Amino acid sequence: MSRRTKRSGESGGAMPATGAGLIRFFEEDTPGVKIGPYAVMIFAAVLIILVLAGPYILKLFTTA
């Protein structure tokens, strides 16, 4: 009898339990604010710009 070796492309059976648990966790509906990824990226960019430009903006309104 000849031995058959498993090729790298063949799947050996069921997925591990951790993979199935992660999928189920992220599919659950949870209460709270739902924000899309595009809005989060825009908010992050605006926040970074405000932090970097903050000292220059404050100089305009303060008198020394």
Protein Blocks (a to p, Z undefined) as FASTA:
>chain_A
ZZddddfkbcfbdcdfklmmmmmmmmpccedddddfklmmmmmmmmmmmmmmmmmmmmmm
pcZZ
